[in-house]
């Protein structure tokens, strides 16, 4: 009985902590993205945006989600710090659930910003695809998607990283 009480308390704390984090995130307002310094100034906000998009259910705060997506998109389109290649595989993973395209961009950007010494795009792609799979699995409002279901199977077999490397390198040719 004691272990159930501890487990229940732990789950309550985790849930409350995640809700508290989600509520404390503010999408930047009146941001200016013109110079290299402008983009660099918002790097911490991009990392927070990535975390928030990953943790917040799509239907919880639709207006804020749209603002976060637009901020991320505008930043990603112009930043010199991160180059995201939206190859066909990414488009296929987000065709049924477009929000997953933003999850991919956010997770990719976060990885690159937190690992500036790592110049291997495979690592950022692996992290971003794993974020998409995790979000899809956790998101109650997702539409069924055979492409992502396939990735879940590959992940359980330990083959997801190989799929990402193979798929993304083939599309770069």
Secondary structure, DSSP 8 states (H G I E B T S, - for coil): -HHHHHHHHHHHHHHHHHHHHHHH-----S----SHHHHHHTHHHHHHHHHHHHHS-TTTSHHHHHHHHHHHHHHHHH-SS------HHHHHHTSS-THHHHHHHHHHHHHHHH-TT---HHHHHHHHHHHHHHHHHH-TT----HHHHHHHHHHHTT-HHHHHHHHHHHHH-
